[in-house]
């Protein structure tokens, strides 16, 4: 994996985390949403953030294995 590929993956993971945390914060704070809506979107956020963490872990391990920092 090249450094550029790792940067793209890390940026995508960070963006996913930022977007979902912001979205969940806004959904939870909005009294206009039902409990079901909040639960479903929280589950979606959890899955998306889990994928983002997996991307970061895989990228870091791959970069370390190839012996390239960054």
C-alpha positions in Angstrom: 0.0 0.0 0.0 1.4 3.4 -1.0 1.5 6.3 1.3 -1.1 8.1 -0.8 -3.5 5.1 -0.6 -3.1 5.0 3.2 -3.8 8.8 3.4 -6.9 8.4 1.3 -8.2 5.5 3.5 -7.4 7.3 6.7 -9.1 10.5 5.5 -12.2 8.5 4.5 -12.3 6.8 7.9 -11.9 10.1 9.7 -14.6 11.8 7.6 -17.0 8.9 8.3 -16.3 9.2 12.0 -16.8 12.9 12.0 -20.0 12.9 9.9 -21.7 10.1 11.9 -20.8 11.6 15.3 -22.1 15.0 14.2 -25.3 13.4 12.8 -26.0 11.3 15.9 -25.4 14.3 18.1 -28.0 16.3 16.1 -30.5 13.5 16.0 -30.3 12.8 19.7 -30.7 16.5 20.5 -33.8 16.9 18.2 -37.0 16.1 20.1 -38.9 15.8 16.7 -37.4 12.4 16.1 -39.1 9.2 17.4 -37.2 6.8 19.6 -37.2 4.2 16.8 -35.6 6.7 14.4 -32.9 7.5 17.0 -32.2 3.8 17.6 -32.0 2.9 13.9 -29.7 5.8 13.1 -27.6 5.1 16.1 -27.1 1.5 14.9 -26.2 2.7 11.4 -23.7 5.1 13.0 -22.2 2.3 15.1 -21.7 0.1 12.0 -20.2 2.9 10.0 -17.8 3.9 12.8 -16.8 0.2 13.2 -16.0 0.0 9.5 -13.9 3.3 9.9 -12.0 1.8 12.8 -11.4 -1.4 10.8 -10.1 0.6 7.9 -7.7 2.5 10.2 -6.5 -0.8 11.8 -5.9 -2.5 8.5 -4.2 0.5 7.0 -1.9 0.8 10.0 -1.0 -2.9 10.0 -0.4 -2.9 6.3 1.8 0.1 6.4 3.8 -1.3 9.3 4.2 -4.7 7.6 5.6 -3.0 4.5 8.1 -1.1 6.7 7.0 2.3 5.4 6.1 5.0 7.9 3.4 7.6 7.4 
